[in-house]
């Protein structure tokens, strides 16, 4: 956010801090399954007064879905095109 880098933005999951997944303090959002995300809240201004110096750039709060009934499946299908060159 705001070009300040991953060290100055705070990522929350249901109001709780996520642990960094790399040595530079960045959080890998691919660890949260997209089918479990219900909504996303983004706070960009004045968040450091509430959340501390970790939130100078802003806060992103991922809220999980609470009413999960049944089964949800997703699939992707694609064609892999490989190029090759024949030398004659």
DSSP file (Angstrom, degrees, kcal/mol; ACC not computed):
  #  RESIDUE AA STRUCTURE BP1 BP2  ACC     N-H-->O    O-->H-N    N-H-->O    O-->H-N    TCO  KAPPA ALPHA  PHI   PSI    X-CA   Y-CA   Z-CA
    1    1 A X    >         0   0    0      0, 0.0     3,-2.0     0, 0.0     4,-0.2   0.000 360.0 360.0 360.0 139.5    0.0    0.0    0.0
    2    2 A X  T 3   -     0   0    0      1,-0.3    56,-0.0     2,-0.1    42,-0.0   0.622 360.0 -78.9  55.0  16.6    1.1    3.5   -0.8
    3    3 A X  T 3  S+     0   0    0      1,-0.1    -1,-0.3    54,-0.0     3,-0.1   0.689 102.6 120.7  71.3  18.7    4.4    2.2   -2.1
    4    4 A X  S <  S-     0   0    0     -3,-2.0     3,-0.2     1,-0.2    -2,-0.1   0.541  71.0-120.2 -92.4  -7.5    5.9    1.8    1.4
    5    5 A X    >   -     0   0    0     -4,-0.2     3,-1.0     1,-0.2    -1,-0.2  -0.157  33.6 -64.7  94.4 170.9    6.5   -2.0    1.1
    6    6 A X  G >  S+     0   0    0      1,-0.2     3,-0.7     2,-0.2    -1,-0.2   0.685 122.4  67.2 -72.3 -17.8    5.3   -5.0    3.0
    7    7 A X  G 3  S+     0   0    0     -3,-0.2    -1,-0.2     1,-0.2    -2,-0.1   0.687 101.4  47.6 -76.7 -16.0    7.0   -4.1    6.3
    8    8 A X  G <  S+     0   0    0     -3,-1.0    49,-3.2    47,-0.1    50,-0.8   0.317  98.6  75.9-109.6   7.2    4.7   -1.1    6.8
    9    9 A X  E <   -a   58   0A   0     -3,-0.7     2,-0.4    48,-0.2    50,-0.2  -0.950  69.9-140.1-119.9 144.3    1.3   -2.7    6.1
   10   10 A X  E     -a   59   0A   0     48,-2.5    50,-2.6    -2,-0.4     2,-0.5  -0.855   9.4-159.3-106.3 132.5   -0.5   -4.9    8.5
   11   11 A X  E     -a   60   0A   0     -2,-0.4     7,-1.8     7,-0.2     2,-0.3  -0.952  12.7-173.5-113.9 126.2   -2.4   -8.0    7.4
   12   12 A X  E     -aB  61  17A   0     48,-3.3    50,-2.7    -2,-0.5     2,-0.5  -0.870  18.8-153.9-118.6 150.9   -5.1   -9.5    9.7
   13   13 A X  E >  S-aB  62  16A   0      3,-3.1     3,-1.2    -2,-0.3    50,-0.2  -0.954  88.7 -22.2-123.4 108.4   -7.2  -12.6    9.5
   14   14 A X  T 3  S-     0   0    0     48,-2.6    49,-0.1    -2,-0.5    -1,-0.1   0.869 130.2 -49.4  54.6  40.2  -10.5  -12.1   11.4
   15   15 A X  T 3  S+     0   0    0      1,-0.2     2,-0.4    47,-0.2    -1,-0.2   0.472 118.1 108.1  84.2   2.3   -8.8   -9.3   13.4
   16   16 A X  E <  S-B   13   0A   0     -3,-1.2    -3,-3.1     1,-0.0    -1,-0.2  -0.898  73.7-105.7-115.4 144.5   -5.7  -11.3   14.3
   17   17 A X  E     -B   12   0A   0     -2,-0.4     2,-0.3    -5,-0.2    -5,-0.2  -0.345  28.0-134.9 -67.3 141.7   -2.2  -10.7   12.9
   18   18 A X        -     0   0    0     -7,-1.8     2,-0.2    -2,-0.1    -7,-0.2  -0.740  23.5-114.0 -92.4 147.1   -0.8  -13.2   10.5
   19   19 A X        -     0   0    0     -2,-0.3    -1,-0.0     1,-0.1     2,-0.0  -0.576  35.7-103.2 -78.9 141.4    2.8  -14.4   10.9
   20   20 A X        -     0   0    0     -2,-0.2     7,-0.2     1,-0.1     6,-0.1  -0.349  24.1-158.9 -63.2 144.1    5.3  -13.4    8.2
   21   21 A X  S    S+     0   0    0      5,-2.2     2,-0.3    -3,-0.1     6,-0.2   0.353  71.8  45.1-107.7   4.4    6.2  -16.1    5.8
   22   22 A X  S >  S-     0   0    0      4,-0.9     3,-1.8     1,-0.0    -2,-0.0  -0.960  88.0-108.6-141.7 161.1    9.5  -14.7    4.6
   23   23 A X  T 3  S+     0   0    0     -2,-0.3    -3,-0.1     1,-0.3    -1,-0.0   0.749 114.1  61.5 -63.2 -23.5   12.5  -13.2    6.3
   24   24 A X  T 3  S-     0   0    0      2,-0.1    -1,-0.3     1,-0.0   -18,-0.0   0.461 119.2-105.5 -84.3   1.4   11.7   -9.7    5.0
   25   25 A X  S <  S+     0   0    0     -3,-1.8    -2,-0.1     1,-0.3     2,-0.1   0.476  71.4 143.3  93.5   3.5    8.4   -9.6    6.8
   26   26 A X        -     0   0    0     -6,-0.1    -5,-2.2     1,-0.0    -4,-0.9  -0.447  43.3-136.1 -77.1 151.1    6.1  -10.2    3.9
   27   27 A X        -     0   0    0     -7,-0.2     2,-0.8    -6,-0.2    -7,-0.1  -0.928   9.9-134.3-111.3 130.2    3.0  -12.3    4.2
   28   28 A X    >   -     0   0    0     -2,-0.5     3,-1.3     1,-0.2     4,-0.1  -0.731  14.8-168.4 -84.6 108.7    2.1  -14.9    1.6
   29   29 A X  G >  S+     0   0    0     -2,-0.8     3,-1.4     1,-0.3    -1,-0.2   0.593  76.8  79.9 -75.1  -9.3   -1.7  -14.4    0.9
   30   30 A X  G 3  S+     0   0    0      1,-0.2    -1,-0.3     3,-0.0     4,-0.1   0.595  77.8  72.2 -71.5  -9.4   -1.7  -17.7   -1.1
   31   31 A X  G <  S+     0   0    0     -3,-1.3     2,-0.6     2,-0.1    -1,-0.2   0.627  83.1  78.7 -79.6 -12.2   -1.9  -19.5    2.2
   32   32 A X  S <  S-     0   0    0     -3,-1.4     2,-0.2    -4,-0.1     5,-0.1  -0.869  89.3-125.7 -96.3 118.0   -5.5  -18.4    2.7
   33   33 A X    >   -     0   0    0     -2,-0.6     3,-1.5     1,-0.2     4,-0.5  -0.434  12.1-139.3 -64.0 130.9   -7.9  -20.5    0.6
   34   34 A X  G >  S+     0   0    0      1,-0.3     3,-0.7     2,-0.2    -1,-0.2   0.761  99.2  62.7 -66.3 -24.7  -10.0  -18.1   -1.6
   35   35 A X  G 3  S+     0   0    0      1,-0.2    -1,-0.3    37,-0.1    -2,-0.1   0.678 101.1  53.5 -74.0 -15.4  -13.2  -20.1   -1.0
   36   36 A X  G <  S+     0   0    0     -3,-1.5    29,-2.9    28,-0.1     2,-0.5   0.586  83.9 101.5 -92.3 -11.6  -13.0  -19.4    2.7
   37   37 A X  E <   +C   64   0A   0     -3,-0.7    27,-0.2    -4,-0.5     3,-0.1  -0.629  40.7 174.4 -80.1 122.5  -12.7  -15.6    2.3
   38   38 A X  E     -     0   0A   0     25,-2.9     2,-0.3    -2,-0.5    26,-0.2   0.864  64.1 -18.1 -91.2 -45.4  -16.1  -13.8    3.0
   39   39 A X  E     -C   63   0A   0     24,-1.7    24,-2.9     2,-0.0     2,-0.4  -0.972  54.3-134.8-157.0 166.2  -15.0  -10.2    2.7
   40   40 A X  E     -C   62   0A   0     -2,-0.3     2,-0.4    22,-0.2    22,-0.2  -0.997  12.3-161.4-131.4 130.0  -12.0   -7.9    2.8
   41   41 A X  E     -C   61   0A   0     20,-2.8    20,-3.1    -2,-0.4     2,-0.5  -0.935   6.8-167.2-110.6 134.1  -11.7   -4.7    4.8
   42   42 A X  E     -C   60   0A   0     -2,-0.4     2,-0.5    18,-0.2    18,-0.2  -0.986   6.3-174.4-124.7 126.1   -9.0   -2.1    3.9
   43   43 A X  E     +C   59   0A   0     16,-2.9    16,-2.9    -2,-0.5     4,-0.1  -0.982   9.9 168.0-117.8 120.4   -8.1    0.8    6.1
   44   44 A X        +     0   0    0     -2,-0.5     2,-0.5    14,-0.2     3,-0.2   0.752  54.4  56.8-106.9 -27.5   -5.5    3.2    4.5
   45   45 A X  S    S-     0   0    0      1,-0.2    -1,-0.1     2,-0.1    12,-0.1  -0.904 111.9  -3.4-116.5 134.3   -5.4    6.3    6.6
   46   46 A X  S >  S+     0   0    0     -2,-0.5     3,-0.7    10,-0.2     4,-0.5   0.650  80.7 130.0  73.3  16.7   -4.7    6.8   10.3
   47   47 A X  T >>  +     0   0    0      8,-0.2     4,-2.9     1,-0.2     3,-0.6   0.741  59.8  69.5 -75.9 -21.5   -4.4    3.1   11.1
   48   48 A X  H 3> S+     0   0    0      7,-0.3     4,-1.3     1,-0.2    -1,-0.2   0.766  90.1  62.6 -70.1 -22.2   -1.1    3.5   12.9
   49   49 A X  H <4 S+     0   0    0     -3,-0.7    -1,-0.2     2,-0.1    -2,-0.2   0.849 117.2  28.3 -67.9 -32.1   -2.8    5.2   15.8
   50   50 A X  H <4 S+     0   0    0     -3,-0.6    -2,-0.2    -4,-0.5    -1,-0.1   0.874 132.4  31.2 -92.8 -45.2   -4.9    2.1   16.5
   51   51 A X  H  < S-     0   0    0     -4,-2.9     3,-0.4     1,-0.3    -3,-0.2   0.507 103.7-122.5 -99.6  -6.5   -2.6   -0.8   15.3
   52   52 A X    ><  -     0   0    0     -4,-1.3     3,-1.6    -5,-0.3    -1,-0.3  -0.443  53.1 -37.4  96.0-171.1    0.9    0.7   16.0
   53   53 A X  G >  S+     0   0    0      1,-0.3     3,-0.9    -2,-0.1    -1,-0.2   0.618 123.3  72.6 -72.0 -12.7    3.8    1.3   13.7
   54   54 A X  G 3  S+     0   0    0     -3,-0.4     3,-0.3     1,-0.2    -1,-0.3   0.729  96.2  53.7 -69.4 -19.7    3.3   -1.9   11.7
   55   55 A X  G <   +     0   0    0     -3,-1.6    -7,-0.3     1,-0.2    -8,-0.2  -0.132  64.4 122.4-110.4  36.7    0.3   -0.2   10.1
   56   56 A X  S <  S+     0   0    0     -3,-0.9    -8,-0.2     1,-0.2   -10,-0.2   0.914  85.9  37.0 -63.9 -42.3    1.8    3.0    8.8
   57   57 A X  S    S-     0   0    0    -49,-3.2     2,-0.3     1,-0.3   -48,-0.2   0.807 127.9 -83.6 -80.1 -30.1    0.7    2.2    5.2
   58   58 A X  E     -a    9   0A   0    -50,-0.8   -48,-2.5    -4,-0.2     2,-0.4  -0.896  36.5 -88.6 150.8-179.4   -2.6    0.6    6.2
   59   59 A X  E     -aC  10  43A   0    -16,-2.9   -16,-2.9    -2,-0.3     2,-0.5  -0.985  20.8-164.4-129.5 136.0   -4.4   -2.5    7.4
   60   60 A X  E     -aC  11  42A   0    -50,-2.6   -48,-3.3    -2,-0.4     2,-0.6  -0.987   9.6-168.6-120.0 121.2   -6.0   -5.3    5.4
   61   61 A X  E     -aC  12  41A   0    -20,-3.1   -20,-2.8    -2,-0.5     2,-0.6  -0.941   6.5-158.2-114.7 116.3   -8.4   -7.5    7.3
   62   62 A X  E     -aC  13  40A   0    -50,-2.7   -48,-2.6    -2,-0.6     2,-0.5  -0.838   9.7-156.8 -93.1 120.4   -9.6  -10.7    5.7
   63   63 A X  E     - C   0  39A   0    -24,-2.9   -25,-2.9    -2,-0.6   -24,-1.7  -0.867  11.3-138.5-101.1 128.2  -12.8  -12.0    7.2
   64   64 A X  E     - C   0  37A   0     -2,-0.5   -27,-0.2   -27,-0.2     2,-0.2  -0.468  23.5-102.3 -83.0 153.7  -13.5  -15.7    6.8
   65   65 A X        -     0   0    0    -29,-2.9     3,-0.1    -2,-0.1    -1,-0.1  -0.534  29.8-170.2 -71.7 139.6  -16.9  -17.1    5.9
   66   66 A X  S    S+     0   0    0     -2,-0.2     2,-0.9     1,-0.2    -1,-0.1   0.646  70.2  67.6-106.3 -19.7  -18.7  -18.6    9.0
   67   67 A X        +     0   0    0      2,-0.0     2,-0.7     0, 0.0    -1,-0.2  -0.689  60.6 160.5-106.6  81.0  -21.6  -20.4    7.4
   68   68 A X        +     0   0    0     -2,-0.9     2,-0.4    -3,-0.1   -32,-0.0  -0.894   5.9 165.6-103.9 113.6  -20.0  -23.2    5.5
   69   69 A X        -     0   0    0     -2,-0.7     2,-0.2     2,-0.0    -2,-0.0  -0.995  50.0  -9.6-127.1 132.5  -22.4  -26.0    4.6
   70   70 A X  S    S-     0   0    0     -2,-0.4     2,-0.4     2,-0.0    -2,-0.0  -0.565  94.4 -46.3  90.4-148.8  -21.8  -28.8    2.1
   71   71 A X        -     0   0    0     -2,-0.2     2,-0.5     2,-0.0    -2,-0.0  -0.980  38.0-162.1-134.1 137.4  -18.9  -29.0   -0.3
   72   72 A X        -     0   0    0     -2,-0.4     2,-0.4     2,-0.0   -37,-0.1  -0.986  12.8-175.7-124.0 125.1  -17.4  -26.5   -2.7
   73   73 A X        -     0   0    0     -2,-0.5     2,-0.3     2,-0.0    -2,-0.0  -0.905   4.7-176.5-118.9 146.3  -15.2  -27.7   -5.6
   74   74 A X        +     0   0    0     -2,-0.4     2,-0.3     2,-0.0    -2,-0.0  -0.996   4.6 178.8-139.8 146.5  -13.3  -25.7   -8.2
   75   75 A X        -     0   0    0     -2,-0.3     2,-0.4     2,-0.0    -2,-0.0  -0.982  13.9-152.1-145.2 153.9  -11.3  -26.9  -11.1
   76   76 A X        -     0   0    0     -2,-0.3     2,-0.4     2,-0.0    -2,-0.0  -0.973   8.0-167.9-127.4 143.7   -9.3  -25.4  -13.9
   77   77 A X        +     0   0    0     -2,-0.4     2,-0.3     2,-0.0    -2,-0.0  -0.996  17.3 155.8-131.9 137.2   -8.6  -26.8  -17.4
   78   78 A X        -     0   0    0     -2,-0.4     2,-0.5     2,-0.0    -2,-0.0  -0.968  38.1-115.4-153.6 167.4   -6.1  -25.5  -19.8
   79   79 A X        -     0   0    0     -2,-0.3     2,-0.7     2,-0.0    -2,-0.0  -0.937  22.2-145.3-111.0 127.4   -4.0  -26.4  -22.8
   80   80 A X        -     0   0    0     -2,-0.5     2,-0.6     2,-0.0    -2,-0.0  -0.832  15.1-163.3 -93.3 119.2   -0.3  -26.4  -22.5
   81   81 A X        -     0   0    0     -2,-0.7     2,-0.5     2,-0.0    -2,-0.0  -0.904   3.9-167.6-106.0 121.7    1.3  -25.3  -25.7
   82   82 A X        -     0   0    0     -2,-0.6     2,-0.4     2,-0.0    -2,-0.0  -0.911   7.1-150.5-110.6 136.8    4.9  -26.1  -26.1
   83   83 A X        +     0   0    0     -2,-0.5     2,-0.3     2,-0.0    -2,-0.0  -0.835  18.1 173.9-105.1 141.2    7.0  -24.6  -28.9
   84   84 A X        -     0   0    0     -2,-0.4     2,-0.5     2,-0.0    -2,-0.0  -0.966  21.0-139.1-142.1 160.4    9.9  -26.2  -30.4
   85   85 A X        -     0   0    0     -2,-0.3     2,-0.5     2,-0.0    -2,-0.0  -0.974  10.1-148.4-125.3 130.6   12.2  -25.5  -33.3
   86   86 A X        -     0   0    0     -2,-0.5     2,-0.6     2,-0.0    -2,-0.0  -0.847   8.3-151.7 -99.9 131.0   13.5  -28.0  -35.7
   87   87 A X              0   0    0     -2,-0.5    -2,-0.0     1,-0.1     0, 0.0  -0.904 360.0 360.0-103.8 120.4   16.9  -27.4  -37.2
   88   88 A X              0   0    0     -2,-0.6    -1,-0.1     0, 0.0    -2,-0.0   0.389 360.0 360.0-105.8 360.0   17.4  -28.9  -40.7
